[in-house]
Amino acid sequence: MFRPSYRRKEGDGIFYFDRNETKAHITIGILGCHPGAGVTQLAISLSTYCASRRRLRTACLELHKRSELARLIPESALAASIHRHALQCSKAADTADTSKAEFFHFRLHGVDYYPNLAPDAVPRLLNMGYDYLILDLGSLNESAAAEFLRCDRKIVLGSLALWKAWSYEEFFKQFDSFTNLGEGYHYLVQMGTFQNHSVFSRQHSISMQEVPFIKNPFHIEKEHFLFFDILLSFYSL
């Protein structure tokens, strides 16, 4: 697929992209600073946007143990997916190709979902023909830090409500020694807590965005297109 580079349109504050740099795939890791931050909702929404709006081959990988994605599977789809998985396994046994048979997944609105996936499975999925792989890493205390840091783009999601802002601080304490926290990162705050962001963002020399209210993560409204394009780095404000 194409990885965008940017140019400024004359007289405009928005960078448009030129499709002139190629990369086989892009990985985007989403990490919550605390449980209930909205990581799974954002991962599904971003995956839906990639597949439905951008027409990109997209996989959503759940890399924590709560198995929330599995709850999306209707009974009929689950039975069909299990049957398909069994067929793939039997064919793979004959051909000695287990690349597609190893991982249980289901498809919904053009996205391949891999629930409850082990982190060591990620490298093998990178070569399965996807343009974008969205990694739902859960919350800070249950996530594999190494997997998050390996992602091409890293999204941090939390709250700046007075009783939860400490969890964002905890993220910086844990990750500050690993990497430059300004490069390749998007810092997001939950809707309704953005008013406290200015002092916090100055303290850490970062910019922050508020996550808009997404009524249905399987149907992205036009008003939210720019938000997701920024996360995908198609545009930069």
C-alpha positions as CSV (number, residue, x, y, z in Angstrom):
1,M,0.0,0.0,0.0
2,F,1.0,3.6,-0.1
3,R,2.4,5.5,2.8
4,P,1.6,9.2,2.5
5,S,4.0,12.1,2.5
6,Y,2.8,15.6,2.9
7,R,2.7,18.9,1.1
8,R,1.0,22.2,2.1
9,K,-1.7,23.5,-0.3
10,E,-1.1,27.2,-1.0
11,G,-3.1,29.4,1.3
12,D,-4.4,26.5,3.4
13,G,-3.7,25.2,6.8
14,I,-4.1,21.6,5.9
15,F,-1.4,19.2,4.6
16,Y,-2.6,17.1,1.7
17,F,-0.9,13.8,0.9
18,D,1.1,12.5,-2.0
19,R,1.1,8.7,-2.5
20,N,4.7,8.3,-3.3
21,E,6.2,6.3,-0.5
22,T,5.3,2.6,-0.3
23,K,5.1,0.3,2.7
24,A,3.6,-3.2,2.9
25,H,1.5,-2.5,5.9
26,I,0.9,0.0,8.7
27,T,0.4,-1.0,12.3
28,I,-1.6,1.2,14.7
29,G,-1.5,0.5,18.4
30,I,-4.3,1.8,20.7
31,L,-3.5,1.9,24.4
32,G,-5.8,3.0,27.2
33,C,-4.3,4.7,30.3
34,H,-7.0,3.0,32.4
35,P,-9.7,0.4,32.1
36,G,-12.8,1.6,30.4
37,A,-11.0,4.3,28.4
38,G,-12.8,3.4,25.2
39,V,-10.0,1.5,23.4
40,T,-12.1,-1.2,21.9
41,Q,-14.7,1.3,20.7
42,L,-12.0,3.4,19.0
43,A,-10.3,0.3,17.5
44,I,-13.6,-0.8,15.9
45,S,-14.4,2.7,14.7
46,L,-11.0,3.2,13.2
47,S,-11.1,-0.3,11.6
48,T,-14.5,0.4,10.1
49,Y,-13.3,3.7,8.7
50,C,-10.3,2.1,7.1
51,A,-12.3,-0.7,5.5
52,S,-15.5,1.1,4.5
53,R,-14.4,4.7,3.7
54,R,-10.7,4.2,2.7
55,R,-11.3,0.7,1.1
56,L,-8.2,-0.6,2.8
57,R,-7.6,-4.3,3.7
58,T,-8.0,-4.0,7.5
59,A,-7.5,-6.3,10.5
60,C,-8.4,-5.5,14.1
61,L,-6.3,-7.5,16.6
62,E,-7.4,-7.9,20.2
63,L,-4.2,-8.3,22.4
64,H,-5.7,-8.5,25.9
65,K,-7.6,-11.2,27.7
66,R,-11.1,-9.7,28.1
67,S,-12.3,-11.2,24.8
68,E,-14.6,-8.3,24.1
69,L,-14.5,-8.7,20.3
70,A,-15.8,-12.2,20.6
71,R,-19.1,-10.8,21.8
72,L,-19.6,-9.2,18.4
73,I,-20.1,-12.5,16.7
74,P,-23.7,-13.5,16.0
75,E,-24.5,-17.1,16.6
76,S,-24.8,-17.9,12.9
77,A,-21.6,-16.1,12.0
78,L,-19.8,-17.9,14.8
79,A,-20.9,-21.3,13.5
80,A,-19.9,-20.3,10.0
81,S,-16.5,-19.0,11.1
82,I,-15.8,-22.1,13.2
83,H,-16.7,-24.3,10.1
84,R,-14.5,-22.2,7.8
85,H,-11.6,-22.3,10.3
86,A,-11.9,-26.1,10.5
87,L,-11.8,-26.4,6.7
88,Q,-8.7,-24.1,6.6
89,C,-7.0,-26.3,9.1
90,S,-7.7,-29.5,7.2
91,K,-6.5,-27.9,4.0
92,A,-3.4,-26.5,5.6
93,A,-2.6,-30.0,7.0
94,D,-2.5,-31.3,3.4
95,T,-0.5,-28.4,2.0
96,A,1.8,-27.7,5.0
97,D,0.6,-24.1,4.9
98,T,-0.7,-23.1,8.3
99,S,-0.4,-19.3,7.9
100,K,-4.2,-18.7,7.6
101,A,-5.4,-21.6,9.7
102,E,-3.7,-20.8,12.9
103,F,-5.8,-17.8,14.0
104,F,-9.5,-17.8,14.6
105,H,-11.1,-14.7,13.2
106,F,-14.4,-13.4,11.8
107,R,-15.3,-10.7,9.3
108,L,-17.7,-7.9,10.0
109,H,-18.4,-4.9,7.7
110,G,-15.2,-5.6,5.7
111,V,-12.9,-5.9,8.7
112,D,-11.2,-9.1,9.9
113,Y,-11.4,-9.3,13.7
114,Y,-9.0,-11.5,15.6
115,P,-10.2,-11.8,19.2
116,N,-8.0,-12.7,22.2
117,L,-4.8,-13.0,20.1
118,A,-1.4,-13.8,21.7
119,P,1.2,-11.0,21.0
120,D,3.6,-13.6,19.4
121,A,1.0,-14.0,16.6
122,V,1.4,-10.5,15.4
123,P,4.5,-10.9,13.3
124,R,2.8,-13.7,11.3
125,L,-0.2,-11.6,10.6
126,L,1.9,-8.8,9.2
127,N,2.5,-10.9,6.1
128,M,-1.2,-11.8,5.4
129,G,-1.9,-9.0,2.9
130,Y,-3.5,-6.4,5.2
131,D,-2.9,-2.7,4.5
132,Y,-3.7,-1.6,8.1
133,L,-3.5,-3.7,11.3
134,I,-5.3,-2.0,14.3
135,L,-4.1,-3.3,17.6
136,D,-6.5,-3.1,20.6
137,L,-4.0,-3.3,23.4
138,G,-6.4,-2.7,26.3
139,S,-5.3,-0.7,29.3
140,L,-1.9,0.2,30.5
141,N,-1.6,-2.5,33.2
142,E,-2.6,-5.4,30.9
143,S,-0.8,-4.4,27.7
144,A,2.5,-5.6,26.2
145,A,4.6,-2.5,26.2
146,A,7.0,-3.9,23.6
147,E,4.2,-4.6,21.1
148,F,2.9,-1.0,21.5
149,L,6.3,0.5,20.9
150,R,6.8,-1.6,17.8
151,C,3.7,-0.1,16.1
152,D,4.2,2.5,13.3
153,R,1.6,4.8,14.9
154,K,0.7,4.8,18.6
155,I,-2.6,6.1,20.0
156,V,-2.8,6.8,23.7
157,L,-6.3,7.3,25.0
158,G,-7.3,8.4,28.5
159,S,-9.3,10.9,30.6
160,L,-8.2,14.2,32.1
161,A,-11.0,14.2,34.6
162,L,-9.6,15.2,38.0
163,W,-10.0,11.7,39.4
164,K,-8.4,10.0,36.4
165,A,-5.7,12.3,35.1
166,W,-3.1,10.4,37.3
167,S,-3.4,7.5,34.8
168,Y,-2.2,9.6,31.9
169,E,0.7,10.7,34.2
170,E,1.4,7.0,34.8
171,F,1.7,6.4,31.1
172,F,4.5,9.0,30.8
173,K,6.3,7.5,33.8
174,Q,6.3,4.1,32.2
175,F,7.1,5.0,28.6
176,D,9.2,8.1,28.8
177,S,12.5,6.2,29.0
178,F,11.6,4.0,25.9
179,T,11.3,6.5,23.1
180,N,10.6,10.0,21.9
181,L,7.0,10.4,23.0
182,G,6.3,13.1,20.4
183,E,7.2,11.0,17.3
184,G,4.5,8.8,15.8
185,Y,2.1,9.4,18.7
186,H,-1.5,10.6,18.9
187,Y,-2.7,11.6,22.4
188,L,-6.4,11.5,22.8
189,V,-8.8,12.4,25.6
190,Q,-12.3,11.2,26.3
191,M,-15.1,13.5,25.3
192,G,-16.0,15.9,28.1
193,T,-12.6,16.0,29.8
194,F,-10.8,18.1,27.1
195,Q,-11.1,21.3,29.1
196,N,-8.3,20.3,31.4
197,H,-5.8,19.5,28.6
198,S,-3.9,22.8,28.1
199,V,-1.8,22.7,31.3
200,F,-1.2,19.0,30.9
201,S,-0.2,19.2,27.3
202,R,2.2,22.1,28.0
203,Q,3.8,20.1,30.9
204,H,4.6,17.2,28.5
205,S,5.1,19.2,25.3
206,I,2.5,17.3,23.4
207,S,-0.7,18.2,21.5
208,M,-4.0,16.4,22.3
209,Q,-7.3,15.8,20.6
210,E,-10.7,15.0,22.0
211,V,-12.3,11.8,20.8
212,P,-15.7,12.7,19.2
213,F,-18.9,10.9,20.2
214,I,-19.3,8.0,17.8
215,K,-22.9,6.7,18.0
216,N,-22.2,3.6,16.0
217,P,-18.7,2.3,15.5
218,F,-19.9,0.3,12.5
219,H,-21.2,3.4,10.7
220,I,-18.9,6.5,10.7
221,E,-20.6,9.8,10.1
222,K,-19.1,12.3,7.6
223,E,-18.5,14.8,10.4
224,H,-15.9,12.4,11.8
225,F,-13.9,11.7,8.6
226,L,-11.2,14.3,9.3
227,F,-10.7,13.0,12.9
228,F,-9.9,9.5,11.5
229,D,-7.9,10.8,8.6
230,I,-5.6,12.6,11.1
231,L,-5.2,9.3,13.1
232,L,-4.3,7.6,9.8
233,S,-1.9,10.5,9.0
234,F,-3.7,11.2,5.7
235,Y,-4.0,14.8,7.0
236,S,-2.2,16.8,9.6
237,L,-3.5,20.0,11.0
